[in-house]
Amino acid sequence: MAEERILLIVGGGIAAYKSLELVRLCRKAGLAVRPILTQAGAEFVTPLSLAALAEDKVYSELFSLTDEAEMGHIELSRSADLVVVAPATADLMAKAAAGLASDLASTTLLATDKPVLMAPAMNVRMWEHPATRRNLAQLKADGVLFVGPDEGPMACGEYGEGRMAEPPAILAAIQAALSVAGARPLAGKRAIVTAGPTAEPIDPVRVITNRSSGKQGFAIAGALAELGAQVTLVAGPVAQPTPPGVTRLDVETAREMLEACEAALPAEIAVCVAAVADWRPQTAGARKLKKGADGPPPIALVENPDILATLAKSPKRPRLVIGFAAETHDLEENARAKLAKKGCDWIVANDVSLPGVMGGDDNTVAIVSRGGVERWDRLSKGAVARKLAERIAEELS
């Protein structure tokens, strides 16, 4: 069995000396370690010490001609199963939270598609500063894992929270993160998820839309990402937070949503959850329509493109194409008809006439395929998303 691989970023701080012991413990535990040493980190530990303990080359320069020729920072950022930042200084956390790429360490954090674990280390005042708390919240929202910091005396003479966790605790967190990462059956697979309503303009002020909240689609995007998929979420106009690890594209109209989906191909998975408007005004007024003596103005409608059917018939067709059918009556009958008409693999049918479904937090669904119907009890939308993601992983395995 191949060694699990750690990419270790060593930041600048007195706690960097603990990184040497961490490397030793990781190697003893059978983990391969490839170090990145920041310029500030090199003020506390030497490249030679890290290289000797890691039994691998130490990387430090973003614009190194030799390193870029041999490895390249993009490949380096994706060469391991887990990226560990220890010590994670206030500066490194701030760069990662803001998406900056000013050196090899920050560029690696921005370019990686692997889980990231940070072990913060800084003065207690820096740890408690509002900016650091904002950065911590943002990084957690982005899916970054944390171990520590601990409370205790510091090299600066102060006492409080901010000490880097001890190497054995960091190793335990690494092993836990690798265990979760190992249970990512969709790793390496790409998924497209549509969510929310579309909004079709009547004039600059008014639109044709619907009551979809986007909650179910966003939950599915997050659940697929948790299982390792590289997810592109194409979202209509909703105010839902972006799930960690998901790339979000915001659109308004059905035509914009289709264009974004086709641009995201190729993909192995497509889950069309969005409540796309079937029709749009043939012509959108350049000015706000006014009331007149003749009553409401006539609005000629034309059919919108069918996103689900288009993806199902695409030359770049995903391996598994799933549609949603929001129905108010004849749920399974309508879902079977939609399955045949669209050419997709599954239809997830949900009865939106039930209270608390449209815009709510719960859902009752049935999975309709050519093999039959699988009915699920009422669940939270998060639980529906996790169960569906697991079924997708089983199907693709």
GUTORDO-295659 format. One record per residue (C-alpha): residue in one letter; x, y, z; residue number from 1. Coordinates in pm, 1 decimal. Example, Ala and Ser with C-alpha at 12.3 -4.5 7.8 and 13.67 -1.06 7.14 Angstrom:
2
resn_east_north_up_resi
A_1230.0_-450.0_780.0_1
S_1367.0_-106.0_714.0_2
END
This chain:
397
resn_east_north_up_resi
M_0.0_0.0_0.0_1
A_141.0_342.2_-97.2_2
E_238.8_587.4_174.4_3
E_-8.7_862.8_251.1_4
R_153.3_1196.3_171.0_5
I_166.0_1519.3_368.0_6
L_261.1_1857.4_224.5_7
L_387.5_2048.2_529.9_8
I_402.7_2429.0_518.2_9
V_626.1_2566.5_793.5_10
G_543.8_2927.5_878.7_11
G_760.5_3183.1_1053.7_12
G_742.2_3175.0_1432.6_13
I_926.5_3032.7_1729.2_14
A_688.5_2733.4_1720.2_15
A_852.8_2629.6_1392.7_16
Y_1097.0_2421.2_1597.4_17
K_805.2_2188.5_1675.1_18
S_766.2_2119.7_1304.6_19
L_1087.0_1917.0_1314.9_20
E_940.4_1684.7_1578.2_21
L_615.3_1671.0_1380.5_22
V_804.7_1554.8_1070.4_23
R_981.0_1287.3_1276.4_24
L_652.3_1159.9_1419.3_25
C_487.6_1157.4_1077.2_26
R_770.5_956.0_925.1_27
K_759.7_714.9_1219.2_28
A_385.1_672.9_1156.5_29
G_453.8_580.9_793.5_30
L_355.5_912.9_637.0_31
A_558.5_1071.8_357.5_32
V_632.3_1440.0_421.4_33
R_725.7_1703.2_162.7_34
P_812.4_2038.2_329.4_35
I_754.1_2395.0_212.5_36
L_958.5_2637.5_422.8_37
T_857.2_3003.9_415.7_38
Q_1118.1_3278.1_417.3_39
A_1018.2_3368.1_773.1_40
G_1017.2_3000.8_875.2_41
A_1378.6_2971.9_760.9_42
E_1470.0_3222.4_1034.0_43
F_1383.6_2953.9_1291.5_44
V_1461.1_2616.5_1129.0_45
T_1697.6_2527.3_848.5_46
P_1614.6_2361.1_517.5_47
L_1881.4_2102.1_591.3_48
S_1713.3_1995.0_916.8_49
L_1373.4_1960.7_748.4_50
A_1515.7_1775.1_449.6_51
A_1708.3_1530.4_668.1_52
L_1403.4_1443.1_879.8_53
A_1156.3_1438.6_590.2_54
E_1391.0_1250.1_357.9_55
D_1264.6_1476.4_80.6_56
K_1353.7_1803.8_-83.6_57
V_1249.8_2129.5_84.0_58
Y_1069.6_2384.5_-135.2_59
S_1075.0_2756.4_-62.1_60
E_1082.2_2976.3_-373.1_61
L_780.5_3045.5_-595.2_62
F_998.1_3158.0_-885.0_63
S_1270.8_2895.9_-859.9_64
L_1363.3_2792.1_-1214.6_65
T_1482.8_2450.7_-1097.2_66
D_1182.5_2373.2_-877.0_67
E_931.1_2491.9_-1137.4_68
A_1100.5_2277.4_-1402.1_69
E_1113.8_1968.4_-1180.6_70
M_777.9_1992.8_-1000.3_71
G_587.7_2317.5_-1060.2_72
H_386.3_2487.9_-788.9_73
I_50.7_2364.1_-921.8_74
E_162.1_2001.3_-919.7_75
L_327.8_2056.7_-581.6_76
S_0.3_2190.4_-440.6_77
R_-178.9_1870.8_-541.8_78
S_97.2_1617.2_-482.5_79
A_-16.5_1513.0_-134.2_80
D_-325.2_1371.9_33.4_81
L_-332.3_1650.6_293.5_82
V_-179.8_1998.6_325.5_83
V_-69.6_2083.2_680.4_84
V_29.5_2432.9_793.7_85
A_232.1_2420.0_1117.5_86
P_287.0_2673.9_1247.5_87
A_-1.6_2859.6_1084.1_88
T_92.5_3219.8_1155.9_89
A_-151.6_3511.0_1158.8_90
D_1.4_3620.7_826.6_91
L_-49.0_3281.6_658.9_92
M_-406.5_3260.2_786.8_93
A_-479.9_3610.4_657.8_94
K_-334.7_3533.5_313.7_95
A_-530.9_3209.0_288.2_96
A_-856.4_3373.4_400.5_97
A_-814.9_3652.1_144.5_98
G_-703.8_3419.2_-135.7_99
L_-367.8_3590.4_-178.6_100
A_-83.3_3422.2_-365.5_101
S_227.8_3626.3_-291.8_102
D_471.9_3344.0_-215.2_103
L_502.4_2967.7_-256.1_104
A_311.9_2886.4_64.5_105
S_10.6_3109.2_-5.8_106
T_5.1_3012.9_-375.3_107
T_3.3_2646.6_-276.3_108
L_-290.1_2700.3_-39.9_109
L_-483.8_2878.6_-313.7_110
A_-404.5_2617.8_-580.9_111
T_-456.4_2297.9_-383.6_112
D_-759.9_2077.3_-428.9_113
K_-676.0_1870.6_-120.0_114
P_-794.3_1908.4_243.1_115
V_-603.8_2164.3_451.0_116
L_-524.1_2136.0_823.0_117
M_-386.3_2437.2_1012.2_118
A_-213.8_2447.2_1351.3_119
P_-224.8_2817.1_1451.7_120
A_57.4_2972.8_1652.2_121
M_79.6_3338.6_1749.4_122
N_73.8_3586.4_2034.4_123
V_-248.0_3579.1_2236.3_124
R_-335.7_3937.0_2135.8_125
M_-293.8_3847.4_1768.5_126
W_-509.4_3537.5_1814.1_127
E_-784.4_3740.5_1982.0_128
H_-771.2_4029.0_1732.6_129
P_-1096.1_4079.4_1535.8_130
A_-910.4_4041.6_1206.1_131
T_-777.5_3699.4_1304.3_132
R_-1121.1_3592.8_1428.6_133
R_-1271.2_3696.3_1093.5_134
N_-1002.1_3506.4_906.8_135
L_-1057.3_3200.0_1125.7_136
A_-1431.5_3208.1_1056.1_137
Q_-1373.4_3246.3_681.9_138
L_-1123.7_2960.5_668.0_139
K_-1357.7_2731.1_860.2_140
A_-1638.2_2825.6_622.1_141
D_-1403.5_2734.9_334.6_142
G_-1358.0_2388.4_485.7_143
V_-1014.2_2431.1_643.5_144
L_-955.3_2205.9_945.7_145
F_-787.1_2327.5_1266.1_146
V_-598.4_2176.9_1557.4_147
G_-526.5_2403.9_1854.0_148
P_-406.1_2651.0_1952.1_149
D_-333.4_2562.2_2312.7_150
E_-327.0_2789.0_2615.0_151
G_-6.4_2848.3_2809.7_152
P_309.2_3058.5_2850.4_153
M_456.7_3204.6_2532.0_154
A_803.3_3294.8_2414.1_155
C_707.8_3663.8_2431.1_156
G_648.7_3630.5_2806.1_157
E_269.1_3650.4_2789.4_158
Y_21.4_3378.4_2885.4_159
G_-291.3_3276.9_2697.5_160
E_-433.7_3100.3_2396.0_161
G_-208.2_3095.4_2092.3_162
R_53.2_2825.9_2154.5_163
M_80.8_2578.1_1869.2_164
A_-61.3_2236.2_1952.4_165
E_196.6_1975.9_2047.5_166
P_326.9_1750.8_1767.7_167
P_149.8_1432.9_1894.7_168
A_-184.5_1621.9_1890.6_169
I_-115.7_1750.3_1539.3_170
L_-25.6_1398.5_1423.9_171
A_-355.9_1269.8_1564.2_172
A_-541.6_1544.8_1376.5_173
I_-351.3_1455.3_1058.7_174
Q_-445.0_1089.0_1091.6_175
A_-809.3_1181.3_1157.0_176
A_-816.6_1410.2_852.4_177
L_-659.0_1141.5_634.9_178
S_-915.9_891.5_757.6_179
V_-1196.8_1123.9_647.8_180
A_-1019.4_1201.0_319.6_181
G_-978.5_828.7_257.4_182
A_-1355.6_791.8_275.4_183
R_-1404.7_1030.9_-18.3_184
P_-1536.7_796.4_-287.3_185
L_-1603.0_1081.9_-532.1_186
A_-1247.8_1217.9_-520.8_187
G_-1129.9_1307.1_-871.3_188
K_-1483.9_1325.5_-1010.2_189
R_-1645.3_1645.9_-1132.5_190
A_-2005.7_1738.6_-1062.7_191
I_-2240.2_2010.7_-1185.2_192
V_-2531.1_2107.9_-959.2_193
T_-2798.8_2364.0_-1043.0_194
A_-2995.4_2526.1_-762.2_195
G_-3256.2_2789.7_-686.8_196
P_-3499.8_2963.4_-920.5_197
T_-3431.8_3146.3_-1242.5_198
A_-3559.9_3500.2_-1300.3_199
E_-3683.2_3596.5_-1646.2_200
P_-3714.1_3974.3_-1700.9_201
I_-4041.7_4130.5_-1807.6_202
D_-3892.6_4477.3_-1785.3_203
P_-3602.6_4630.9_-1586.6_204
V_-3804.7_4594.2_-1263.8_205
R_-4028.6_4286.6_-1291.8_206
V_-3937.6_3920.2_-1344.4_207
I_-4105.0_3581.7_-1380.5_208
T_-3971.2_3356.0_-1107.2_209
N_-4080.8_3103.9_-841.5_210
R_-4057.6_3025.6_-471.5_211
S_-3750.5_2798.9_-481.2_212
S_-3509.4_2875.0_-194.7_213
G_-3213.5_2681.7_-334.8_214
K_-3167.8_2498.4_-2.2_215
Q_-3187.4_2147.9_-147.5_216
G_-2951.5_2217.1_-436.3_217
F_-2695.8_2389.1_-214.2_218
A_-2711.7_2098.9_32.5_219
I_-2651.4_1848.4_-249.0_220
A_-2354.1_2048.5_-377.9_221
G_-2204.6_2048.8_-28.6_222
A_-2266.8_1676.2_23.4_223
L_-2098.1_1587.5_-306.6_224
A_-1798.9_1804.3_-212.8_225
E_-1774.3_1630.2_124.9_226
L_-1738.9_1298.9_-60.9_227
G_-1452.5_1443.5_-261.7_228
A_-1619.1_1563.6_-582.1_229
Q_-1503.2_1880.1_-756.1_230
V_-1836.2_2064.1_-761.2_231
T_-1950.8_2353.1_-979.6_232
L_-2271.3_2500.0_-835.5_233
V_-2472.1_2705.4_-1084.8_234
A_-2707.2_2911.2_-868.7_235
G_-3005.3_3125.6_-952.0_236
P_-3080.1_3440.9_-749.7_237
V_-3079.3_3314.0_-388.7_238
A_-2908.3_3424.8_-67.8_239
Q_-2777.0_3083.9_43.7_240
P_-2415.1_3058.3_170.7_241
T_-2176.7_2874.7_-59.5_242
P_-2091.9_2526.5_77.5_243
P_-1724.3_2466.2_164.7_244
G_-1512.2_2342.4_-121.8_245
V_-1770.2_2431.9_-388.4_246
T_-1715.4_2661.4_-688.3_247
R_-2022.2_2883.6_-726.8_248
L_-2142.1_3055.0_-1042.8_249
D_-2431.5_3299.7_-1002.1_250
V_-2678.3_3340.6_-1288.2_251
E_-3029.3_3477.7_-1332.7_252
T_-3196.4_3345.8_-1645.7_253
A_-3243.0_2991.9_-1778.1_254
R_-3024.7_3070.0_-2079.6_255
E_-2743.2_3190.4_-1851.2_256
M_-2779.0_2875.7_-1640.2_257
L_-2752.7_2648.5_-1944.1_258
E_-2448.4_2837.6_-2072.5_259
A_-2274.5_2800.3_-1734.4_260
C_-2354.9_2428.2_-1718.9_261
E_-2221.3_2361.8_-2066.9_262
A_-1905.0_2558.3_-1986.9_263
A_-1852.6_2332.4_-1681.4_264
L_-1847.1_2016.6_-1894.9_265
P_-1697.9_1760.6_-1904.7_266
A_-1820.5_1618.1_-1575.1_267
E_-1911.9_1276.0_-1441.8_268
I_-2219.4_1395.0_-1249.5_269
A_-2496.8_1644.8_-1322.9_270
V_-2772.1_1708.8_-1068.5_271
C_-3032.2_1953.2_-1198.7_272
V_-3213.9_2071.8_-886.8_273
A_-3292.0_2427.5_-999.6_274
A_-3654.5_2525.9_-1053.8_275
V_-3598.5_2664.1_-1402.5_276
A_-3868.5_2883.9_-1554.7_277
D_-4033.2_2696.3_-1842.1_278
W_-4112.0_3019.1_-2026.4_279
R_-3976.3_3369.5_-2060.4_280
P_-4117.5_3688.3_-2210.4_281
Q_-4044.7_3699.5_-2580.3_282
T_-3932.8_4059.8_-2541.8_283
A_-3821.8_4227.2_-2219.8_284
G_-3925.5_4592.6_-2202.2_285
A_-3642.6_4845.8_-2199.9_286
R_-3849.3_5061.1_-1962.9_287
K_-4078.1_4979.9_-1673.8_288
L_-4424.2_4895.5_-1804.8_289
K_-4689.9_5140.3_-1686.6_290
K_-5054.5_5091.9_-1608.8_291
G_-5281.0_5201.1_-1888.6_292
A_-5646.9_5258.3_-1953.7_293
D_-5657.3_4944.4_-2168.6_294
G_-5566.3_4716.3_-1873.7_295
P_-5256.8_4498.1_-1833.9_296
P_-5030.7_4473.9_-2138.3_297
P_-5016.9_4135.7_-2313.9_298
I_-4694.6_3941.5_-2253.7_299
A_-4600.6_3692.9_-2524.1_300
L_-4409.8_3395.1_-2382.5_301
V_-4153.7_3169.5_-2548.4_302
E_-4014.1_2840.9_-2421.5_303
N_-3683.8_2838.9_-2234.6_304
P_-3410.4_2586.9_-2316.6_305
D_-3441.6_2254.6_-2133.2_306
I_-3122.2_2230.6_-1929.2_307
L_-3175.1_1872.9_-1806.3_308
A_-3256.7_1735.9_-2152.4_309
T_-2968.9_1929.4_-2310.3_310
L_-2714.8_1783.7_-2066.2_311
A_-2861.6_1434.3_-2106.3_312
K_-2821.1_1454.5_-2486.5_313
S_-2488.4_1639.0_-2490.5_314
P_-2187.9_1486.2_-2673.1_315
K_-2009.9_1548.4_-2340.3_316
R_-2293.0_1382.2_-2145.2_317
P_-2207.2_1321.1_-1780.0_318
R_-2203.2_957.9_-1676.6_319
L_-2492.4_1016.3_-1436.1_320
V_-2756.6_1281.0_-1512.3_321
I_-3016.9_1343.4_-1241.5_322
G_-3318.4_1569.0_-1260.7_323
F_-3563.2_1694.6_-1000.4_324
A_-3940.3_1700.1_-1043.5_325
A_-4128.9_1932.9_-811.5_326
E_-4489.7_1821.5_-835.9_327
T_-4817.4_1908.8_-665.4_328
H_-5003.8_1593.6_-780.1_329
D_-4948.9_1252.8_-948.0_330
L_-4590.5_1257.3_-822.5_331
E_-4452.1_927.2_-948.4_332
E_-4652.4_921.5_-1270.3_333
N_-4525.0_1266.9_-1367.2_334
A_-4170.3_1173.3_-1265.6_335
R_-4172.4_861.5_-1487.0_336
A_-4296.6_1067.8_-1780.0_337
K_-4023.0_1325.7_-1720.3_338
L_-3757.9_1052.1_-1701.5_339
A_-3859.3_920.0_-2042.4_340
K_-3889.4_1262.7_-2200.2_341
K_-3563.3_1410.4_-2074.2_342
G_-3337.1_1109.4_-2131.9_343
C_-3176.1_1136.2_-1789.0_344
D_-3084.9_850.6_-1552.3_345
W_-3279.7_938.5_-1236.4_346
I_-3557.3_1173.5_-1140.8_347
V_-3576.8_1285.8_-778.7_348
A_-3946.9_1354.3_-733.9_349
N_-4068.0_1569.1_-447.0_350
D_-4420.3_1675.1_-355.5_351
V_-4409.6_2052.1_-310.3_352
S_-4775.7_2060.4_-207.0_353
L_-4669.7_1928.0_134.2_354
P_-4622.1_2194.3_403.8_355
G_-4263.5_2295.8_478.9_356
V_-4112.8_2170.0_149.7_357
M_-4100.3_2472.1_-86.3_358
G_-3866.4_2711.1_92.4_359
G_-3859.8_2494.2_406.1_360
D_-3598.4_2269.5_564.1_361
D_-3752.2_1923.5_502.8_362
N_-3826.2_1714.5_198.1_363
T_-3998.5_1389.0_104.0_364
V_-3859.8_1238.8_-215.1_365
A_-3875.6_932.1_-436.5_366
I_-3592.7_827.0_-669.8_367
V_-3744.7_722.2_-1001.4_368
S_-3525.4_531.0_-1246.5_369
R_-3576.1_277.8_-1521.0_370
G_-3529.8_11.3_-1256.4_371
G_-3820.3_128.8_-1042.6_372
V_-3903.2_367.9_-758.8_373
E_-3713.7_409.9_-432.0_374
R_-3921.2_600.9_-175.0_375
W_-3757.9_785.0_112.6_376
D_-3923.7_895.5_434.9_377
R_-3943.7_1264.2_519.0_378
L_-3593.9_1394.4_598.3_379
S_-3419.4_1725.9_641.9_380
K_-3286.3_1862.5_314.8_381
G_-2934.0_1810.2_447.2_382
A_-3008.0_1442.4_513.2_383
V_-3164.5_1404.1_167.5_384
A_-2849.4_1557.0_17.6_385
R_-2614.3_1323.8_206.5_386
K_-2821.1_1016.7_119.2_387
L_-2836.6_1115.4_-247.7_388
A_-2461.9_1181.8_-259.0_389
E_-2397.4_837.2_-112.6_390
R_-2629.1_678.5_-371.3_391
I_-2441.7_861.4_-647.2_392
A_-2110.0_733.4_-511.2_393
E_-2245.3_378.0_-503.0_394
E_-2369.3_407.4_-860.5_395
L_-2037.3_537.0_-990.5_396
S_-1828.9_283.0_-799.0_397
END
